[in-house]
């Protein structure tokens, strides 16, 4: 998103960061079923031009939004798990099969350096 606005040498990206974050937080996210700002504060983002309107936090609406957002996230997660498991292959090992052994915190053995 920022790359569309920065100069050729990308030295002024930080000037646009706050606007990109605002756009992201106030935009609808399909995986959440709403925008992140609404889910955090229980109301839609108010742009400076909207300050003439009275603000209200609707707690019941926020709880409802969180409930539906959680359901949407669960559905999204289930579909992602199903997609990953579709490509997954079961591997079965028999006694005596050669396998790689990973020991955390040790350096990998390199057969080229003896």
N, C-alpha and C positions, 0 to 999 in steps of 0.2 A: 504494500500500500504506500509506504513512504517513498519507494523508488520512483514513483510517478511524479514526485514533486521536487526531489533534490536535484542539485546541479550535476553536471557531467562527472565531476571528480568526487562526488558524494561527501563533501566536507560540511554541508549544512543540514544533514539529516536530523540533528538534534533540535533544530528550530521547528520541525514539523511533528516531532514525536507526540507532543501533548494532543495535537489534533487527530493524529492517527489512533491514539488510545481512546479518545472520546468517540470517534467514529466506530471503532470496534465494540466498545462497551455499550453503545446505544443501538447497535445493529442486531437484527434477529439472527439467532444461532440455531440452525435446525437440530443439532444434537441436544440442545437444552430446551427447545420448544418455546423460547422467549429470548429477550436480550439480557446480557449479564447485569446491566444496571438495574433493571426491574427486579431481577431475582435477589439482588443484594439489598435494595432499598424499598421495595414494595410499591414503586411508582415508576412511571416512565421518566426518562431523562428530560430535564427542562433546559431548553436552549435559551440563551440570553433574550431572544425575542419573546419568549414565553413567560417572562417574569411578571407580566401583568395579570396572570391567572393565579388564583389561590391554590396553594399546595396542600394536599392531604395525603397522609399515609394510611392506607387501608390495610390494616393488619390481617383481616380475614382474606382479602384479596392476595396478600403476600403469602399467607399460608397455603392458599389454594394454588398459587403459582408455583410454590416450592413442591407441592404434592405432584402436580402435573409434570413439572420439570424432572422430578425424580423418576416418574414413570417413563418419561421419554428417554432419559439417560439409561434406565434399565433396559428398555427396548433396543436402544442403540448398542449398548454393551453386549446384549444377547446376540444381535445380528453380527457384530464384529467377532465374537467368540465362535459363532457358527461358521463364519467365513474362514477364520484361521484354522479351525478344526477340520474343515473340509479338505485343506491342503496337507494336513498333518498325516504322517505315516507312523504306524506303530512299529517299533523296533524291538525284537525279542532277542535276548542273548542266551546262549547256552554255556554251561560250565566248560571252560577251556578256550572260549572265544577271546581273541585279542581286542582290547579296548584301550582308549586313551585315558590316562589318569590325570585329573587336574587337582593340584594341591595349592590352595590359595596362599599367597605370601611367598612363593618360591619362584625363582627365575625359570623360564622355559628352557628346556634342553635343546641345544643347537648342535647337530651332528657335524657341522662344518668347522666348528672351533674345538679342536682337541689339543 
